[in-house]
Amino acid sequence: MVEKFSFEGGEKGISLLVLGAIHGNEVAGIGALNKLLKKINSGEIVIKKGKLVVIPICNVEANIKDVRQIDENLNRVMKVHENPITYEQKLANEIMPFIKDCDVMLDLHSTHCKGDEPFVFCDYPKELNLKLIDVIDVDYVLEGWPDIYAGQSEIEDYSTERACFECGKSGTTLECGYHKEDKAIDVAYNAIINALKVFELIESDKPIKKEKTHILMKNFVVKKKEGRLLKQYKHLDKVYKGEGIARYDDGEILRAQNDGYILLPNLECKIGAEWYYFGIDKL
């Protein structure tokens, strides 16, 4: 069972949900949320308005084992399952009531490669998540995630952001950088504090808006057989049309179809999962 912490202010306001460790080995959000809870419990941070709900570790067993998932990707099955079979489907059923009850969600993730730049997703632009994205201190916004999963049958996508959207809520996912670097915890913590400020859950000056580069996601590549990436790619590495990106063990080479960016490369990808994504500058 997931452990949640709830804090209500004395005035009506926004209900903010913050999630950590949807993937068990992505620990930046856990560190940030534990820091937040310590400051709330000490009285250093006081929720004056609205409601804050925090789930520091959503995928408990995967976190204990320091793995991404137990049976399947929790961020692809975030919906209500009438007859849950896998561990992650059961977790989704536990988490969905909190998504339905919030106004806006901040989902804290981290990435697999050293030196990865932090960034935020904007899957479904709505007033509250655009307001939140504006004050998150990162340089990049990725757009178009729902479109690249629509119209394909390889992987069903029920992310936390989609769950928010289908429940009539707003949701934003923050990738805080490489999950084993302390600065990823700082990115996550600062985002939480800015969320509390911009939605007026705490008494504070409003955070400053941060200008960002917007990248449009165009597609993803599923790893279909044994192979490897041809470089130790990092998120947002530039690639050029015709450049070889990956090679299967049987000699087949996957090449960039256009100039653009490698996004979220998974250097330890298993067959059947998303190997990497491709994006271009949004004009």
C-alpha positions in Angstrom: 0.0 0.0 0.0 1.3 3.5 -0.9 1.9 5.9 2.0 0.4 9.4 1.5 0.7 12.6 3.5 -2.0 15.2 3.5 -2.0 18.8 4.7 -4.9 21.3 4.6 -4.8 25.0 4.9 -7.3 27.1 6.7 -8.7 28.6 3.5 -10.1 27.1 0.4 -7.8 26.8 -2.6 -6.0 24.6 -5.0 -5.6 20.9 -4.2 -2.0 19.9 -5.3 -0.9 16.3 -5.6 2.8 15.5 -5.8 4.0 12.0 -6.8 7.5 10.5 -6.4 9.0 7.2 -7.6 6.4 6.1 -10.1 9.4 4.2 -11.3 11.2 2.6 -8.3 14.7 3.5 -9.2 14.0 7.2 -9.9 14.8 8.5 -6.5 15.1 12.3 -7.0 11.5 12.9 -6.1 11.8 10.8 -2.9 14.7 12.9 -1.7 12.9 16.2 -2.5 9.6 15.1 -0.9 11.3 13.8 2.2 13.0 17.2 2.5 9.6 18.9 2.1 7.9 16.7 4.7 10.7 17.4 7.2 10.2 21.2 6.8 6.4 20.9 7.1 6.7 18.8 10.2 9.2 21.2 11.8 6.9 24.2 11.0 9.3 25.8 8.7 6.8 25.4 5.8 3.1 25.9 6.6 0.2 25.2 4.3 -2.0 28.2 4.6 -4.5 27.6 1.8 -5.8 24.7 -0.3 -4.6 21.2 0.2 -1.3 19.4 -0.4 -1.2 15.6 -0.9 2.2 13.9 -1.2 3.0 10.3 -2.1 6.8 10.1 -1.9 7.1 6.4 -3.1 4.4 5.3 -5.5 6.1 2.1 -6.7 7.2 0.7 -3.3 8.4 -2.8 -4.2 10.3 -1.5 -7.2 12.0 1.1 -5.0 13.0 -1.5 -2.4 14.6 -3.6 -5.2 16.1 -0.5 -6.9 14.4 -1.4 -10.3 12.2 0.6 -12.6 9.2 -1.7 -12.2 8.0 -5.1 -10.9 5.7 -6.4 -13.6 5.2 -3.5 -16.0 5.6 0.2 -16.4 3.3 2.0 -13.9 3.3 5.1 -16.0 1.7 3.2 -18.9 -1.2 1.6 -16.8 -2.4 4.6 -14.7 -6.1 4.0 -14.9 -8.7 2.1 -12.9 -8.5 -1.6 -13.5 -11.6 -3.6 -12.7 -9.7 -6.8 -12.4 -6.1 -5.8 -11.6 -3.6 -8.6 -12.4 -0.1 -7.1 -12.2 1.5 -5.3 -9.2 1.5 -2.0 -11.1 -2.2 -2.3 -12.0 -3.0 -2.7 -8.3 -0.8 0.4 -7.5 -2.7 2.3 -10.2 -6.0 1.5 -8.5 -4.5 2.9 -5.2 -3.2 6.1 -6.8 -6.2 7.0 -9.1 -8.4 8.2 -6.3 -5.8 10.8 -5.4 -5.6 11.9 -9.0 -9.4 12.2 -9.2 -9.4 14.3 -6.0 -6.7 16.8 -7.0 -6.9 20.0 -9.1 -3.3 19.8 -10.3 -0.6 17.1 -10.2 3.2 17.3 -10.2 4.8 13.9 -11.1 8.5 13.8 -10.3 10.7 11.6 -12.4 14.5 11.3 -13.2 16.5 10.0 -16.0 19.0 7.2 -16.7 22.2 9.0 -18.0 24.8 11.1 -16.3 24.6 14.8 -17.4 21.0 14.7 -18.6 19.3 18.1 -18.7 16.2 18.4 -16.6 13.0 19.2 -18.5 9.2 19.3 -18.1 6.5 17.6 -20.2 3.4 19.5 -21.4 1.1 16.8 -22.7 -2.2 18.5 -22.3 -1.9 22.3 -22.1 -4.5 23.5 -19.5 -4.5 26.7 -17.4 -3.2 25.2 -14.2 -0.4 23.1 -15.6 0.7 25.9 -17.9 0.8 28.1 -14.9 3.0 25.5 -13.1 5.3 24.9 -16.1 6.0 28.6 -16.4 7.7 28.7 -13.0 9.6 25.4 -13.0 13.3 26.3 -13.3 14.3 24.2 -16.3 15.3 25.1 -19.9 13.2 22.7 -21.9 9.6 21.7 -22.5 8.7 18.6 -24.4 5.3 18.6 -26.2 3.5 16.0 -28.3 3.7 12.9 -26.1 0.0 11.9 -26.6 0.3 12.2 -30.4 3.2 9.9 -30.7 1.4 7.1 -28.9 -1.9 7.7 -30.7 -2.6 5.5 -33.8 0.0 2.8 -32.9 -0.6 -0.6 -31.3 2.8 -1.5 -29.9 2.5 0.2 -26.5 -0.7 1.3 -24.7 -0.1 4.6 -22.9 -1.9 5.5 -19.7 0.5 8.0 -18.1 -0.2 10.0 -14.9 -0.8 13.1 -17.2 -3.3 11.2 -19.3 -5.0 10.0 -16.1 -5.3 13.7 -15.0 -6.6 14.8 -18.3 -9.3 12.1 -18.5 -10.4 13.0 -15.0 -10.7 16.6 -15.9 -7.6 17.6 -13.9 -4.3 19.2 -14.8 -1.0 17.3 -14.7 2.7 18.0 -15.3 5.6 15.6 -15.3 9.1 16.9 -14.4 12.2 14.9 -15.4 14.7 16.2 -12.8 17.9 15.0 -14.5 20.1 12.0 -13.7 18.5 10.3 -10.6 21.8 9.6 -8.8 22.9 13.2 -8.8 22.1 15.5 -5.8 21.2 18.3 -8.2 18.3 16.3 -9.4 16.9 16.4 -5.9 17.4 20.2 -5.9 15.5 20.5 -9.2 12.6 18.5 -7.8 12.5 20.4 -4.5 12.6 23.8 -6.1 9.7 22.8 -8.4 7.6 21.7 -5.5 8.3 25.0 -3.7 7.4 27.0 -6.8 4.2 25.0 -7.1 3.3 25.8 -3.6 4.0 29.5 -4.3 2.3 29.9 -7.6 -0.9 28.2 -6.4 -0.7 30.2 -3.1 -0.7 27.2 -0.8 2.0 29.0 1.2 2.5 32.7 2.0 5.3 33.9 -0.3 6.2 36.1 -3.2 5.2 34.6 -6.6 8.0 32.7 -8.3 9.6 34.2 -11.5 8.6 32.8 -14.8 11.3 30.9 -16.7 11.6 31.2 -20.5 12.1 27.8 -22.1 12.9 26.0 -25.4 10.0 24.0 -26.7 10.7 20.7 -28.4 8.1 18.7 -30.4 8.2 15.0 -30.0 7.8 13.2 -33.3 8.1 9.4 -32.6 9.6 6.7 -30.4 11.5 3.5 -31.2 10.7 0.2 -29.6 13.6 -2.2 -29.1 12.5 -5.2 -31.1 15.5 -7.5 -30.7 19.0 -7.6 -29.2 21.1 -4.6 -30.1 22.8 -1.5 -28.7 22.8 2.3 -29.2 25.8 3.4 -31.2 26.8 6.1 -28.8 26.4 6.8 -25.1 23.6 9.2 -25.9 22.3 11.7 -23.4 18.9 13.2 -23.5 18.8 16.2 -25.9 21.9 15.1 -27.9 21.6 16.5 -31.4 21.5 14.0 -34.3 21.4 14.6 -38.1 19.5 13.0 -40.9 21.0 9.7 -41.9 23.0 9.3 -38.8 23.1 5.8 -37.3 21.6 5.7 -33.9 21.3 2.0 -33.0 22.4 -1.3 -34.4 20.7 -4.6 -33.9 23.0 -7.7 -33.4 21.9 -9.0 -36.8 23.4 -5.9 -38.5 20.3 -3.8 -39.0 21.0 -0.1 -38.3 18.4 2.4 -37.2 19.0 5.9 -38.6 17.7 9.4 -37.9 15.0 10.3 -40.5 15.6 14.1 -39.9 17.8 16.5 -38.1 16.7 16.7 -34.4 17.2 15.4 -30.9 17.6 12.1 -29.2 15.2 12.2 -26.2 15.2 9.9 -23.2 17.6 7.3 -24.5 17.4 4.1 -22.4 20.9 2.5 -22.4 19.6 -0.5 -20.6 16.5 -1.0 -22.6 14.8 -4.4 -22.6 13.2 -5.8 -25.7 9.7 -4.6 -26.2 10.2 -1.2 -24.4 10.8 2.3 -25.7 14.5 2.5 -26.6 14.6 6.2 -27.4 12.5 9.1 -28.6 13.1 11.7 -31.4 12.1 15.3 -31.4 12.6 18.6 -33.3 12.6 22.3 -32.4 9.0 23.6 -32.2 8.6 26.4 -34.7 
